[in-house]
Amino acid sequence: MKSDWELQQERSGWKEAEVKPPAYPRKENLIEFFVAAASDFRFFVDGASLSVGPDGVVRYALVARSPSGAENLTFEGIRCATGEYRIYAVGRPDGVWAGRASGWRVIESRTVQRWHNALQREYFCPDREPVRTPEEGVNALREGRHPRIRPPGGY
């Protein structure tokens, strides 16, 4: 794990790319991924929205669906090098992105919001490096984990 000083040094020379929300997600592009057995919610990434920026940020549209069928939709990014996430926009029921981008927040390993941890560690940031292409990220989601991530119990 990197120290606060190391993380600050990495941040100091970094510049975030300009970001625009993707097309609103379509159901046929949603890829479900596992978060935790203790969660009743189901989580999906819109495979068509997945991108990897020149700034090292993996961006995607996320759908969180409650057991009753209610959905929350966000356009987010994960900065693999620092273990942070950011929400750029929130999806409205009328199919429009709204809101202002949040600040960068550290992805905590033991939080209720476990999906950010799962996306970072198991799908989009093997070895704290971003996937190289959107296809690599989509394949990781479809396979249940990135191939460079060891399964529980090791090999």
N, C-alpha and C positions, 0 to 999 in steps of 0.2 A: 504494500500500500504506500502511496506517495504522501510525503509530508505536506502540510499546508503551504510551506515555503516553496516546495517544488511545484505544486499546483499553481501558486500565484505567478511563478516565473513562466510557466507555460502559457498562462492567460495573458501576460503582459505584452507579448508580441503577436497575439492572435487577433484576427479581424473576421467578424462574422459576415458571411455572404448575405446579399439582399435576398429576402424571402417573400414569396407570394403563395397564398394557399393554393392547393391543387384543385382540380375539378372535384365537385362534391361526390363522395363515394357512392358506388352502385353495389347493390347486394351481391351480384355475381363476382365481384372482385374482392370480397371479404375473405380473409384467411384467418380461421380461428387458431389461437395459440393457448397453451396451458399456462396458467399462472400459479394456482395453488389448489389443492384438494379442499381446503377449508373455505374457499370462496364459492358462493352461489352464483356470482356473476360470470358471464361468458365474455371473452375479449377477442377482438378481431382487429387486424390491420388491413387496410385497403391496399392490396398489392400494387394497384395502378398508381398509388400516390407515393410509394416508397422512392426516395432519392438519397443520394450520397453527395453532399456538397464539397466543393474544393476546400472548404473550411473544416472538413472532417466531421461534419454533423450529419447524422442519419435522420431524415425527416419522413413523416408518415402520418396518415389519418388513422385515428384509433376509435373504435366503437366499443363501448362497454354496455352490455345488455343485462338488465336485471332479470330475475326469475319471472317477473310479471310481464316482461317484454319491453319495458321502457328502455330507451337508449340515450346514452350520452355520447357525443361525438366531439373529438378535439383534433386539431392539427398540431403536432408536436415535433420536437427534435431532441435527439440525444447526442451530447458531445462525449464521445468515447474516451478521449484522452484525459478528461477531468472527472468523468462519472457524474455529469450533470444533465438535467433535462429542462426543457422550456416548452410552454404551451403558447403557440402563436395565435390560434383562433379557436373559437367554439362554434360548432354547427348548430344552426337554428332549425326548428321543425319545417320551415318553409324552404329548406335546401340552400341556405345562404350562410357563408362564414361571417362571424361577427366577433367583436371584442378586440382588445389590445393584447399584445404579447406580454407575457409575464417575464419576470427576470429569470436568470438561470438559477436552478435549485439543485442541491446535491441529492443524488439518488441514495436514499437510505436503504440498507439491507433489511431492516426490521420495521417496516411500516405497514399500515393498512393498504397503502398504494403500492402493492407488490408488483404490479404489472410493469412499472418502469424498470425495476430491478431485473425482472425476467427478460424483458426486451434487451436490456443492456448486456447482461451476463450470458444469456443462453442463445440469443439470436443475432444481434447486430454488432456486438463489440468483442469478438474473440480476441483474447490477449490485449484488451483495452485499445484495440485498433478497429476503426470502422470497417464494415464489409466493403469490398472494393467496388461492387456494382449493385444496383437494385435487384438484379436477378439473383445474386448471391444471398441477399436478405430474404427474398421471396422463397428461395429454395430452403433456407434454414427454417422459416416458418412452416413450410409444408412438411419438412422432415421431422419437426418437433424439437430441433436444436441445430446449432451450427456444427458442422463436422469437426471443427477444432475444439469443441467443448466436450470434455469427458462426461460420459453418463454417470449417474449415481453409482458408486461402488467401483468406478474406474474400469479399465479394460482387462 
